């Protein structure tokens, strides 16, 4: 993994299920990992290894989905010369303001 989230980045993320009762469009995306055409938008973190968020793999908006994401697997993932990167310029925002999630139908 190139850029990694800091401890402060990770601590700022709510625990898993914390946003469960919030409408999907109003949930806050706290972080963004990316590699090539892959994106992982993070809404929650268990404090150890598991994120919850929206994954778009290979830019395939039709197959994108909400689910659990292993931090260790993101750190280990490599394709050719590429590695996963944490978006250090990401500003937390509601799901409804993340164009890729909206286009993929991730707002209910």
N, C-alpha and C positions, 0 to 999 in steps of 0.2 A: 504494500500500500504506500503510495506516495505521501500525500498529506493525510494526516490522521486527525480526528477530532481531539480536542484537549479534554482534560478532566472537567473543566468548566462547561464545555459544550455538552458533554455527556450528562453532567449533573443537572443542567438546565432542562433536559428532556423529562417529561412526566413519565411516571411508571406505567407499565403495561396495564391496560383497562381504564386508565385515568380519564380518557376522553370518550369512553365507550357510550355514554349517554348523550354525547354531543352530536348533533347532526353532522354527517360526513363533511359537508361543505364548510362547516364552522370549525372543524378540528384544525389544530395548528400543526403545520409541518415545521419541525425544528431543525432538520438537517437534510442534506442532499449528498449522496454518494453517486459517482458516475465513472464510467469507463467506456470509451467509444460510444456506441449507440445504446448503452445500458444506463438506466437511471433507477436509483432507489431513494424514495422520498420518505423520511423518517418522522413518525408522529409520536412514538413512545419507545422507551427503553427499560429493560428490567434491572438495569444497574450492573449486569454481569456480561452476558453475551447475546441476548436476544432483543432485537428491535422489532417493532411493528411498523409497517408502512406500506407504501405502494411501489410495486416493482414493474418496470417496463424494460423488457429484455429484447435486444436487437432492434429497438425502435418499433416493436410490434404492439401497436396500441390496442388491437383487437384481443390480444391474449394477456394484456396487462392486468394485474390484480393486487388486491390487498392481501397481506399475509405476514408471516413471521420471517425474519431475516437474521441469520447468524453473523455476528460481528467477526468472529474468527474466520468464517468462510469468505467474507468480503476481504479480509486482510490477506488471505491465501490465494485469492483469485487472480490469475494472470492469463493473458492471451497474447501470445507472441511477445512483443516488447512492452505491452500495456499492463498497467496495474490499476486497481480501483483507487480513486482519489476522493477526498472529502472536500466539498465546496466551501472554502474558507470565506467566501464572499456571500454566502447564503444569508438572507434576512428572513427570520421566521415569519410565516404568513398563513392565513387560512387556506385550506385545501382548494376552495373555490377560486383562489387567485393564482393557482399553479396551472398554467395553460396545458401542460402535457397530461396532467391527471384529469382535467376537465375533458380534453379531447378524447381520452381513453375511456371515458364513461365512469370514472372513479368517484363521482359525486352523486349521491343518491338523495 
